[in-house]
Each structure stands twice: as structure tokens, then as C-alpha cells.
Amino acid sequence: MIVTKLAIVVGVALFGLLCWMAVDGITPAAVLLITVGALVVLVGGGNWIGGRSSHSRGRPPAGGGPPSSAYVPPAGPPAAGPSAGGPPGEGQGPPP
């Protein structure tokens, strides 16, 4: 909590210094302020439009439960080997 407050105070002081420098005529400070401001608006707007609600953090996502009783898994591939009905030796690797 103390680190967060310290970061906010340092950030506000740095922002004030950059504003003062931009008003004083230092061009890189104005460019930096505009760039950082645009990034904050774009990222914040993207989170606001498409972000998740903070109220749903404790809930599991919809449809994430176990499959229903009507679910039938697909059949696996047929077993290879002499008992598969083909000629002996088919589907087997080289002899040891």
C-alpha cells in the first residue's frame, strides 16, 4: 500500500514537471506528454469497450463445466495387429 502511494506521488510530480517543461518550450516534453496520453486513452478505451467486468472474477466462465450426459466421445482408431482382421504382419514395425 505504501509503494502504491509512493508511485502515485512520484507519477504526479513527474507529470507536473513534464507539463512545466512543455509550457516552457521544451519540445521533447510535449511530444512525450502527447504520446503517453494517447497510449493511456487507447489502452484504457480498449479495456473499457472490450474488457472483462471486475465483478465476474470469482465466477467460472460460462460453459466450463463437465460435459452433459448426452455427450458421446468419438471412436478411436481401429487396433493394429494380427487381431485387426488384416494379413499377419500388417501395421507392425520391423522385426526386432
N, C-alpha and C positions, 0 to 999 in steps of 0.2 A: 504494500500500500504506500509506503514511503517512497519507493522507487518510482511508482506511477506519478505521485505528486511532484517529485523532483523532475521527472521527464516533462511533465506539463509546464512547470515553471521555466525550465530551460528552453522548451519549444516556444513559449510565448515571448521570452526575452530575445531569442534568435529571430523570430518573426518580426518583432519590433525593430531590431537592428537592421534587418533586411529592408523593411519599409522605410526607415530613416535614410538608409544608403540609396534606395531607389529615388526618393524625393530629392536627395542631394545631387542627383545627376549621375550616379554610378550605374551604367547601363547593364553590366552583368547581373547586378542585384535585381533589376526589374525583370530581366529575362528569366532568372531563376524563380522569382515570385510567380510569374505568369505560367511557367512550365509546371511548377509544383501545384499551383492552383488548378490547372487544367487536369492534371492527374488525379487530384483529390476528387474533383467533380465527376470525372469519368468513372473511376473505381467506385465511388460512393453511389453514383446513379445506377451503375450496373448491379450493385448489391441490392439497392432499393427496388429495382424493377424485377430482377430475377433471383434474388437471394432467398434463402430459406427463412422461415419465421423463427424467431428465437423461442417461441412458445412450444415448438414441436421437438425440442432437443431430447427430451426424455422418452419420447414415444418411438416405437419401432416404425419403419416405413410401411406403408400400406401394401398388402400382398406379400409380406415377407414370412408368413407362417409356413407350417408344414403343408405338403400337397394334400388335396382333398382325397376322399376315399375312392373317387371315380378315376383317379389317375392310374394309368396302366403304363409302366415303363416299356420302352421299345425292346424288342427281342434282340439278343446278342448275336454275333456271327456264329455260323454253324461250327461245331467242333471239328478240328482237323485230325486226321489219323486213319488207321485201318478201320475203325468202327464207324467212320463217317459214311460208308457206303461206296466209296470210290475204290479204285485199284490199290493194292497194298503199296506203300511207299510214297504215295502222292501226298504232298503237303508236308513232308518231313525233310529235315535238313540232311546234309551228307552224313554217311555213317561215321561213327567215332573212330 
